Amino acid sequence: MTGNRAEALARLDVFVGEWSVEAHFPGNPPAPSGTTGDGPRVSSRFAWTLDGQFLLQRTEIPVPEAPDSLTLVGTDLETGAYTQHYYDSRGVARLYAMTLTNGVWTLTRESPDFTPLAFRQRFVGTFSRDSHTITGAWETGDLDGGPWEHDFALIYRRN
């Protein structure tokens, strides 16, 4: 394993563990994570897999309208750049470019991959100082560029 790859993988340790997730959709009250008994328990678990070469994220949402998902994050052998492979219970498969810089986690999808691309997507999340909370939002945009528009917010809280 090259130095760049080893260093990039080590930076992902900040994700490892169990998280509760709360969603905020525009025009609606927050969809609570259920940690206080006020809604379905949405959980996201990050763990190393395949001898520590990939970071696995499994998200379970006990709401029929929302998909459960599985992601795998890997790094480029030479540059250490991240790629997230996304799969969900609807049969959707997507590929996101990922960065983690100065406590800011970004996922971006701007070109077709396993599924057609009808719009651009981006997630930007910021870790709290103690790394126990990630506050972020998904955004969408037209394929021809232009501004990003807020889709919905997510808050991850470490259990």
Contacts in CASP RR format, 6 or more apart in sequence:
PFRMAT RR
TARGET T0000
AUTHOR 0000-0000-0000
METHOD contacts of the structure
MODEL  1
MTGNRAEALARLDVFVGEWSVEAHFPGNPPAPSGTTGDGPRVSSRFAWTL
DGQFLLQRTEIPVPEAPDSLTLVGTDLETGAYTQHYYDSRGVARLYAMTL
TNGVWTLTRESPDFTPLAFRQRFVGTFSRDSHTITGAWETGDLDGGPWEH
DFALIYRRN
1 9 0 8 1.000
2 77 0 8 1.000
2 78 0 8 1.000
4 75 0 8 1.000
4 76 0 8 1.000
4 78 0 8 1.000
4 79 0 8 1.000
4 80 0 8 1.000
5 75 0 8 1.000
5 76 0 8 1.000
5 77 0 8 1.000
5 78 0 8 1.000
5 80 0 8 1.000
7 80 0 8 1.000
8 75 0 8 1.000
8 80 0 8 1.000
8 81 0 8 1.000
8 82 0 8 1.000
9 52 0 8 1.000
9 53 0 8 1.000
9 55 0 8 1.000
9 74 0 8 1.000
9 75 0 8 1.000
11 100 0 8 1.000
12 55 0 8 1.000
12 73 0 8 1.000
12 82 0 8 1.000
12 100 0 8 1.000
14 100 0 8 1.000
14 103 0 8 1.000
14 127 0 8 1.000
14 131 0 8 1.000
15 46 0 8 1.000
15 55 0 8 1.000
15 57 0 8 1.000
16 46 0 8 1.000
16 47 0 8 1.000
16 48 0 8 1.000
16 55 0 8 1.000
17 45 0 8 1.000
17 46 0 8 1.000
17 47 0 8 1.000
17 158 0 8 1.000
17 159 0 8 1.000
18 43 0 8 1.000
18 44 0 8 1.000
18 45 0 8 1.000
18 158 0 8 1.000
18 159 0 8 1.000
19 43 0 8 1.000
19 44 0 8 1.000
19 45 0 8 1.000
19 46 0 8 1.000
19 134 0 8 1.000
19 156 0 8 1.000
19 157 0 8 1.000
19 158 0 8 1.000
19 159 0 8 1.000
20 33 0 8 1.000
20 34 0 8 1.000
20 35 0 8 1.000
20 41 0 8 1.000
20 42 0 8 1.000
20 43 0 8 1.000
20 44 0 8 1.000
20 156 0 8 1.000
20 157 0 8 1.000
20 159 0 8 1.000
21 33 0 8 1.000
21 42 0 8 1.000
21 43 0 8 1.000
21 44 0 8 1.000
21 59 0 8 1.000
21 154 0 8 1.000
21 155 0 8 1.000
21 156 0 8 1.000
21 157 0 8 1.000
22 30 0 8 1.000
22 31 0 8 1.000
22 32 0 8 1.000
22 33 0 8 1.000
22 42 0 8 1.000
22 154 0 8 1.000
22 155 0 8 1.000
22 157 0 8 1.000
23 30 0 8 1.000
23 31 0 8 1.000
23 42 0 8 1.000
23 152 0 8 1.000
23 153 0 8 1.000
23 154 0 8 1.000
24 30 0 8 1.000
24 31 0 8 1.000
24 152 0 8 1.000
24 153 0 8 1.000
24 154 0 8 1.000
24 155 0 8 1.000
25 31 0 8 1.000
25 152 0 8 1.000
26 150 0 8 1.000
26 152 0 8 1.000
31 39 0 8 1.000
31 42 0 8 1.000
32 38 0 8 1.000
32 39 0 8 1.000
33 39 0 8 1.000
33 41 0 8 1.000
33 42 0 8 1.000
33 43 0 8 1.000
33 157 0 8 1.000
34 40 0 8 1.000
34 41 0 8 1.000
34 42 0 8 1.000
35 41 0 8 1.000
35 157 0 8 1.000
35 159 0 8 1.000
40 61 0 8 1.000
40 62 0 8 1.000
40 63 0 8 1.000
41 62 0 8 1.000
42 59 0 8 1.000
42 60 0 8 1.000
42 61 0 8 1.000
42 62 0 8 1.000
42 63 0 8 1.000
43 59 0 8 1.000
43 60 0 8 1.000
43 159 0 8 1.000
44 57 0 8 1.000
44 58 0 8 1.000
44 59 0 8 1.000
44 60 0 8 1.000
44 156 0 8 1.000
45 57 0 8 1.000
45 58 0 8 1.000
45 59 0 8 1.000
46 55 0 8 1.000
46 56 0 8 1.000
46 57 0 8 1.000
47 55 0 8 1.000
47 56 0 8 1.000
48 54 0 8 1.000
48 55 0 8 1.000
48 56 0 8 1.000
49 55 0 8 1.000
49 56 0 8 1.000
49 72 0 8 1.000
53 74 0 8 1.000
54 72 0 8 1.000
54 73 0 8 1.000
54 74 0 8 1.000
55 72 0 8 1.000
55 73 0 8 1.000
55 74 0 8 1.000
56 70 0 8 1.000
56 71 0 8 1.000
56 72 0 8 1.000
57 69 0 8 1.000
57 70 0 8 1.000
57 71 0 8 1.000
57 72 0 8 1.000
57 73 0 8 1.000
58 68 0 8 1.000
58 69 0 8 1.000
58 70 0 8 1.000
59 68 0 8 1.000
59 69 0 8 1.000
59 70 0 8 1.000
60 68 0 8 1.000
61 67 0 8 1.000
61 68 0 8 1.000
67 88 0 8 1.000
67 89 0 8 1.000
67 90 0 8 1.000
67 92 0 8 1.000
68 88 0 8 1.000
68 89 0 8 1.000
69 86 0 8 1.000
69 87 0 8 1.000
69 88 0 8 1.000
69 89 0 8 1.000
70 86 0 8 1.000
70 87 0 8 1.000
70 88 0 8 1.000
71 84 0 8 1.000
71 85 0 8 1.000
71 86 0 8 1.000
71 87 0 8 1.000
72 84 0 8 1.000
72 85 0 8 1.000
73 82 0 8 1.000
73 83 0 8 1.000
73 84 0 8 1.000
73 85 0 8 1.000
73 98 0 8 1.000
74 82 0 8 1.000
74 83 0 8 1.000
74 84 0 8 1.000
75 81 0 8 1.000
75 82 0 8 1.000
75 83 0 8 1.000
76 82 0 8 1.000
76 83 0 8 1.000
81 97 0 8 1.000
82 97 0 8 1.000
82 98 0 8 1.000
82 99 0 8 1.000
82 100 0 8 1.000
83 95 0 8 1.000
83 96 0 8 1.000
83 97 0 8 1.000
83 98 0 8 1.000
84 95 0 8 1.000
84 96 0 8 1.000
84 97 0 8 1.000
84 98 0 8 1.000
84 107 0 8 1.000
85 93 0 8 1.000
85 94 0 8 1.000
85 95 0 8 1.000
86 92 0 8 1.000
86 93 0 8 1.000
86 94 0 8 1.000
86 95 0 8 1.000
86 96 0 8 1.000
87 93 0 8 1.000
92 115 0 8 1.000
93 113 0 8 1.000
93 114 0 8 1.000
93 115 0 8 1.000
94 109 0 8 1.000
94 113 0 8 1.000
94 114 0 8 1.000
94 115 0 8 1.000
95 109 0 8 1.000
95 113 0 8 1.000
95 114 0 8 1.000
96 107 0 8 1.000
96 108 0 8 1.000
96 109 0 8 1.000
96 121 0 8 1.000
96 123 0 8 1.000
97 107 0 8 1.000
97 108 0 8 1.000
97 109 0 8 1.000
97 110 0 8 1.000
98 105 0 8 1.000
98 106 0 8 1.000
98 107 0 8 1.000
98 108 0 8 1.000
99 105 0 8 1.000
99 106 0 8 1.000
100 106 0 8 1.000
103 126 0 8 1.000
103 127 0 8 1.000
104 124 0 8 1.000
104 125 0 8 1.000
104 126 0 8 1.000
104 127 0 8 1.000
105 123 0 8 1.000
105 124 0 8 1.000
105 125 0 8 1.000
105 126 0 8 1.000
105 127 0 8 1.000
105 134 0 8 1.000
106 122 0 8 1.000
106 123 0 8 1.000
106 124 0 8 1.000
106 125 0 8 1.000
107 121 0 8 1.000
107 122 0 8 1.000
107 123 0 8 1.000
108 120 0 8 1.000
108 121 0 8 1.000
108 122 0 8 1.000
108 123 0 8 1.000
109 117 0 8 1.000
109 120 0 8 1.000
109 121 0 8 1.000
109 122 0 8 1.000
110 117 0 8 1.000
110 120 0 8 1.000
110 121 0 8 1.000
111 117 0 8 1.000
117 143 0 8 1.000
118 143 0 8 1.000
119 140 0 8 1.000
119 141 0 8 1.000
119 142 0 8 1.000
119 143 0 8 1.000
120 140 0 8 1.000
120 141 0 8 1.000
120 142 0 8 1.000
120 143 0 8 1.000
120 145 0 8 1.000
120 148 0 8 1.000
121 138 0 8 1.000
121 139 0 8 1.000
121 140 0 8 1.000
121 141 0 8 1.000
121 151 0 8 1.000
122 138 0 8 1.000
122 139 0 8 1.000
122 140 0 8 1.000
122 148 0 8 1.000
123 136 0 8 1.000
123 137 0 8 1.000
123 138 0 8 1.000
123 139 0 8 1.000
123 154 0 8 1.000
124 136 0 8 1.000
124 137 0 8 1.000
124 139 0 8 1.000
125 134 0 8 1.000
125 135 0 8 1.000
125 136 0 8 1.000
125 137 0 8 1.000
125 154 0 8 1.000
126 134 0 8 1.000
126 135 0 8 1.000
126 136 0 8 1.000
127 133 0 8 1.000
127 134 0 8 1.000
128 134 0 8 1.000
128 135 0 8 1.000
131 158 0 8 1.000
132 157 0 8 1.000
132 158 0 8 1.000
133 155 0 8 1.000
133 156 0 8 1.000
133 157 0 8 1.000
133 158 0 8 1.000
134 154 0 8 1.000
134 155 0 8 1.000
134 156 0 8 1.000
135 153 0 8 1.000
135 155 0 8 1.000
136 153 0 8 1.000
136 154 0 8 1.000
136 155 0 8 1.000
137 150 0 8 1.000
137 151 0 8 1.000
137 152 0 8 1.000
137 153 0 8 1.000
137 154 0 8 1.000
138 151 0 8 1.000
138 152 0 8 1.000
138 153 0 8 1.000
138 154 0 8 1.000
139 148 0 8 1.000
139 149 0 8 1.000
139 150 0 8 1.000
139 151 0 8 1.000
140 148 0 8 1.000
140 149 0 8 1.000
140 151 0 8 1.000
141 147 0 8 1.000
141 148 0 8 1.000
141 149 0 8 1.000
END
